[in-house]
Amino acid sequence: MEKNMPSLQEIMNCSFFETFLYFACVAIFAHLSSYYYQTAMNIPFRKEVSIYSILVGFMIFTFMFLISWNFPGAVIAGVSGGIIFTHRAT
């Protein structure tokens, strides 16, 4: 069974726009998931929780890029980072 993992050369040859797009998606989806989680739990929105959830999303994406360097990976990292940190912080 062959794994479909990107090589380091493929990641290094990514355009700046593609890299920026992935990290922007992580930030946007982490912020949105943190905001909606806080709203769903009837917690007043706190910006610092949202900012830290974005950082957790970046860390998750950094570890995930070893497996998949693509748009769905960025979305999953952002959403999971937002939910995980917001749940722990509240």
MDTraj code that builds the backbone (N, CA, C; nanometers):
import mdtraj as md
import numpy as np

residues = "MET GLU LYS ASN MET PRO SER LEU GLN GLU ILE MET ASN CYS SER PHE PHE GLU THR PHE LEU TYR PHE ALA CYS VAL ALA ILE PHE ALA HIS LEU SER SER TYR TYR TYR GLN THR ALA MET ASN ILE PRO PHE ARG LYS GLU VAL SER ILE TYR SER ILE LEU VAL GLY PHE MET ILE PHE THR PHE MET PHE LEU ILE SER TRP ASN PHE PRO GLY ALA VAL ILE ALA GLY VAL SER GLY GLY ILE ILE PHE THR HIS ARG ALA THR".split()
xyz = np.array([
    [0.0842, -0.1175, 0.0000],
    [0.0000, 0.0000, 0.0000],
    [0.0892, 0.1244, 0.0000],
    [0.0681, 0.2092, -0.0951],
    [0.1490, 0.3293, -0.1091],
    [0.0814, 0.4466, -0.0393],
    [0.1597, 0.5169, 0.0419],
    [0.1061, 0.6354, 0.1094],
    [0.1161, 0.7544, 0.0157],
    [0.0190, 0.8423, 0.0249],
    [0.0163, 0.9597, -0.0618],
    [0.0653, 1.0815, 0.0153],
    [0.1845, 1.0718, 0.0706],
    [0.2412, 1.1807, 0.1493],
    [0.3219, 1.2726, 0.0589],
    [0.3095, 1.4030, 0.0811],
    [0.3885, 1.4949, -0.0014],
    [0.5350, 1.4909, 0.0396],
    [0.6206, 1.5039, -0.0584],
    [0.7624, 1.5090, -0.0261],
    [0.7991, 1.6510, 0.0151],
    [0.9109, 1.6633, 0.0809],
    [0.9573, 1.7949, 0.1234],
    [0.9817, 1.8850, 0.0025],
    [1.0262, 1.8265, -0.1068],
    [1.0503, 1.9047, -0.2281],
    [0.9200, 1.9626, -0.2826],
    [0.8110, 1.8842, -0.2778],
    [0.6810, 1.9347, -0.3235],
    [0.6336, 2.0506, -0.2370],
    [0.6556, 2.0396, -0.1070],
    [0.6139, 2.1456, -0.0160],
    [0.6976, 2.2707, -0.0393],
    [0.8271, 2.2545, -0.0588],
    [0.9146, 2.3695, -0.0810],
    [0.8850, 2.4376, -0.2149],
    [0.8361, 2.3625, -0.3126],
    [0.8056, 2.4189, -0.4439],
    [0.6667, 2.4814, -0.4508],
    [0.5932, 2.4806, -0.3414],
    [0.4614, 2.5438, -0.3379],
    [0.4769, 2.6934, -0.3608],
    [0.3795, 2.7497, -0.4266],
    [0.3839, 2.8941, -0.4476],
    [0.3536, 2.9657, -0.3160],
    [0.3958, 3.0905, -0.3096],
    [0.3694, 3.1705, -0.1901],
    [0.2197, 3.1871, -0.1693],
    [0.1459, 3.2036, -0.2784],
    [0.0013, 3.2209, -0.2684],
    [-0.0648, 3.0981, -0.2069],
    [-0.0222, 2.9799, -0.2491],
    [-0.0804, 2.8564, -0.1966],
    [-0.0504, 2.8413, -0.0474],
    [0.0720, 2.8693, -0.0075],
    [0.1089, 2.8625, 0.1335],
    [0.0306, 2.9643, 0.2148],
    [0.0206, 3.0864, 0.1647],
    [-0.0557, 3.1902, 0.2334],
    [-0.2025, 3.1515, 0.2438],
    [-0.2574, 3.0935, 0.1376],
    [-0.3972, 3.0506, 0.1379],
    [-0.4223, 2.9463, 0.2462],
    [-0.3337, 2.8493, 0.2594],
    [-0.3517, 2.7452, 0.3605],
    [-0.3473, 2.8036, 0.5011],
    [-0.2493, 2.8890, 0.5283],
    [-0.2392, 2.9457, 0.6624],
    [-0.3518, 3.0449, 0.6907],
    [-0.3990, 3.1149, 0.5887],
    [-0.5147, 3.2031, 0.6074],
    [-0.6396, 3.1212, 0.6380],
    [-0.6549, 3.0077, 0.5717],
    [-0.7695, 2.9200, 0.5997],
    [-0.7647, 2.8679, 0.7423],
    [-0.6472, 2.8315, 0.7889],
    [-0.6344, 2.7858, 0.9276],
    [-0.6786, 2.8960, 1.0224],
    [-0.6308, 3.0180, 1.0007],
    [-0.6656, 3.1293, 1.0894],
    [-0.8147, 3.1598, 1.0854],
    [-0.8724, 3.1643, 0.9677],
    [-1.0145, 3.1979, 0.9547],
    [-1.1016, 3.0910, 1.0182],
    [-1.0756, 2.9644, 0.9875],
    [-1.1600, 2.8584, 1.0406],
    [-1.1399, 2.8382, 1.1903],
    [-1.0201, 2.8623, 1.2417],
    [-0.9992, 2.8539, 1.3865],
    [-1.0762, 2.9644, 1.4576],
    [-1.0723, 3.0851, 1.4032],
    [-1.1469, 3.1962, 1.4639],
    [-1.2975, 3.1698, 1.4579],
    [-1.3468, 3.1268, 1.3426],
    [-1.4904, 3.1011, 1.3292],
    [-1.5376, 2.9896, 1.4215],
    [-1.4614, 2.8815, 1.4292],
    [-1.5042, 2.7716, 1.5161],
    [-1.4975, 2.8118, 1.6626],
    [-1.3991, 2.8919, 1.7006],
    [-1.3923, 2.9409, 1.8382],
    [-1.5105, 3.0318, 1.8683],
    [-1.5419, 3.1200, 1.7761],
    [-1.6550, 3.2121, 1.7953],
    [-1.7865, 3.1351, 1.8080],
    [-1.8095, 3.0413, 1.7172],
    [-1.9352, 2.9668, 1.7208],
    [-1.9424, 2.8739, 1.8412],
    [-1.8302, 2.8182, 1.8837],
    [-1.8314, 2.7337, 2.0034],
    [-1.8666, 2.8167, 2.1262],
    [-1.8062, 2.9349, 2.1380],
    [-1.8374, 3.0208, 2.2527],
    [-1.9828, 3.0667, 2.2481],
    [-2.0344, 3.0954, 2.1306],
    [-2.1740, 3.1373, 2.1169],
    [-2.2687, 3.0222, 2.1488],
    [-2.2374, 2.9028, 2.1017],
    [-2.3239, 2.7870, 2.1258],
    [-2.3293, 2.7502, 2.2734],
    [-2.2204, 2.7730, 2.3452],
    [-2.2172, 2.7399, 2.4880],
    [-2.2630, 2.8569, 2.5745],
    [-2.3132, 2.9630, 2.5122],
    [-2.3617, 3.0822, 2.5835],
    [-2.2539, 3.1443, 2.6718],
    [-2.1339, 3.1516, 2.6163],
    [-2.0206, 3.2133, 2.6844],
    [-1.9956, 3.3468, 2.6153],
    [-1.9718, 3.4540, 2.6905],
    [-1.9383, 3.5804, 2.6234],
    [-1.8105, 3.5640, 2.5407],
    [-1.8114, 3.6209, 2.4210],
    [-1.6975, 3.6060, 2.3305],
    [-1.5742, 3.6742, 2.3878],
    [-1.4632, 3.5989, 2.3923],
    [-1.3352, 3.6528, 2.4401],
    [-1.2342, 3.6428, 2.3267],
    [-1.1755, 3.7586, 2.2917],
    [-1.0803, 3.7634, 2.1801],
    [-0.9550, 3.6819, 2.2076],
    [-0.9070, 3.6849, 2.3328],
    [-0.7815, 3.6144, 2.3609],
    [-0.7966, 3.4638, 2.3420],
    [-0.9138, 3.4097, 2.3717],
    [-0.9371, 3.2670, 2.3481],
    [-0.9328, 3.2388, 2.1983],
    [-0.9901, 3.3267, 2.1200],
    [-0.9900, 3.3097, 1.9751],
    [-0.8482, 3.3187, 1.9186],
    [-0.7691, 3.4109, 1.9693],
    [-0.6311, 3.4256, 1.9210],
    [-0.5488, 3.3014, 1.9539],
    [-0.5632, 3.2504, 2.0753],
    [-0.4886, 3.1302, 2.1118],
    [-0.5381, 3.0084, 2.0348],
    [-0.6665, 3.0038, 2.0022],
    [-0.7157, 2.8910, 1.9230],
    [-0.6585, 2.8952, 1.7814],
    [-0.6340, 3.0149, 1.7291],
    [-0.5684, 3.0264, 1.5983],
    [-0.4256, 2.9720, 1.6071],
    [-0.3550, 3.0037, 1.7147],
    [-0.2186, 2.9515, 1.7319],
    [-0.2184, 2.7997, 1.7437],
    [-0.3160, 2.7440, 1.8159],
    [-0.3264, 2.5982, 1.8262],
    [-0.3567, 2.5388, 1.6887],
    [-0.4418, 2.6053, 1.6115],
    [-0.4691, 2.5596, 1.4750],
    [-0.3436, 2.5580, 1.3894],
    [-0.2587, 2.6610, 1.4032],
    [-0.1320, 2.6633, 1.3295],
    [-0.0420, 2.5471, 1.3720],
    [-0.0380, 2.5187, 1.5018],
    [0.0451, 2.4069, 1.5481],
    [-0.0070, 2.2746, 1.4939],
    [-0.1384, 2.2566, 1.4951],
    [-0.1958, 2.1330, 1.4416],
    [-0.1644, 2.1213, 1.2925],
    [-0.1771, 2.2309, 1.2193],
    [-0.1484, 2.2272, 1.0759],
    [-0.0012, 2.1991, 1.0498],
    [0.0860, 2.2502, 1.1344],
    [0.2288, 2.2238, 1.1184],
    [0.2579, 2.0749, 1.1326],
    [0.1929, 2.0093, 1.2281],
    [0.2129, 1.8651, 1.2426],
    [0.1390, 1.7873, 1.1343],
    [0.0248, 1.8388, 1.0894],
    [-0.0516, 1.7688, 0.9858],
    [0.0131, 1.7785, 0.8485],
    [0.0940, 1.8820, 0.8239],
    [0.1491, 1.8975, 0.6890],
    [0.2451, 1.7851, 0.6558],
    [0.2924, 1.7120, 0.7560],
    [0.3747, 1.5948, 0.7277],
    [0.2919, 1.4855, 0.6619],
    [0.1602, 1.4885, 0.6866],
    [0.0710, 1.3883, 0.6289],
    [0.0033, 1.4412, 0.5034],
    [-0.0527, 1.5609, 0.5146],
    [-0.1252, 1.6150, 0.3992],
    [-0.1078, 1.7661, 0.3940],
    [-0.0590, 1.8138, 0.2843],
    [-0.0375, 1.9569, 0.2635],
    [-0.1394, 1.9997, 0.1595],
    [-0.2647, 2.0202, 0.2048],
    [-0.3704, 2.0541, 0.1112],
    [-0.4776, 2.1378, 0.1798],
    [-0.5739, 2.1823, 0.1011],
    [-0.6792, 2.2698, 0.1516],
    [-0.7655, 2.2028, 0.2591],
    [-0.8126, 2.0785, 0.2397],
    [-0.8923, 2.0164, 0.3467],
    [-0.8147, 2.0000, 0.4772],
    [-0.6855, 1.9749, 0.4677],
    [-0.6038, 1.9659, 0.5891],
    [-0.5989, 2.0971, 0.6640],
    [-0.5936, 2.2076, 0.5901],
    [-0.5928, 2.3399, 0.6531],
    [-0.7252, 2.3679, 0.7220],
    [-0.8348, 2.3300, 0.6577],
    [-0.9670, 2.3519, 0.7173],
    [-0.9836, 2.2666, 0.8427],
    [-0.9450, 2.1407, 0.8353],
    [-0.9569, 2.0514, 0.9510],
    [-0.8699, 2.1006, 1.0659],
    [-0.7491, 2.1445, 1.0372],
    [-0.6605, 2.1955, 1.1424],
    [-0.7188, 2.3199, 1.2073],
    [-0.7750, 2.4091, 1.1282],
    [-0.8343, 2.5304, 1.1837],
    [-0.9537, 2.5017, 1.2713],
    [-1.0439, 2.4184, 1.2233],
    [-1.1642, 2.3866, 1.3006],
    [-1.1285, 2.3107, 1.4274],
    [-1.0422, 2.2113, 1.4164],
    [-1.0066, 2.1343, 1.5359],
    [-0.9279, 2.2186, 1.6352],
    [-0.8403, 2.3056, 1.5884],
    [-0.7677, 2.3945, 1.6795],
    [-0.8605, 2.4895, 1.7512],
    [-0.9578, 2.5433, 1.6785],
    [-1.0540, 2.6337, 1.7406],
    [-1.1389, 2.5658, 1.8453],
    [-1.1863, 2.4471, 1.8150],
    [-1.2732, 2.3766, 1.9096],
    [-1.1937, 2.3247, 2.0287],
    [-1.0780, 2.2656, 2.0037],
    [-0.9998, 2.2070, 2.1134],
    [-0.9578, 2.3132, 2.2139],
    [-0.8993, 2.4234, 2.1669],
    [-0.8523, 2.5234, 2.2624],
    [-0.9674, 2.5936, 2.3314],
    [-1.0731, 2.6250, 2.2584],
    [-1.1864, 2.6939, 2.3202],
    [-1.2511, 2.6062, 2.4255],
    [-1.2596, 2.4766, 2.3990],
    [-1.3159, 2.3851, 2.4987],
    [-1.2295, 2.3806, 2.6243],
    [-1.0978, 2.3785, 2.6060],
    [-1.0076, 2.3735, 2.7219],
    [-1.0060, 2.5052, 2.7984],
    [-1.0205, 2.6163, 2.7289],
    [-1.0089, 2.7474, 2.7931],
    [-1.1370, 2.7908, 2.8635],
    [-1.2496, 2.7315, 2.8270],
    [-1.3761, 2.7736, 2.8884],
    [-1.4321, 2.6676, 2.9795],
])
top = md.Topology()
chain = top.add_chain()
for i, resn in enumerate(residues, 1):
    res = top.add_residue(resn, chain, resSeq=i)
    for name in ("N", "CA", "C"):
        top.add_atom(name, md.element.get_by_symbol(name[0]), res)
traj = md.Trajectory(xyz[None], top)
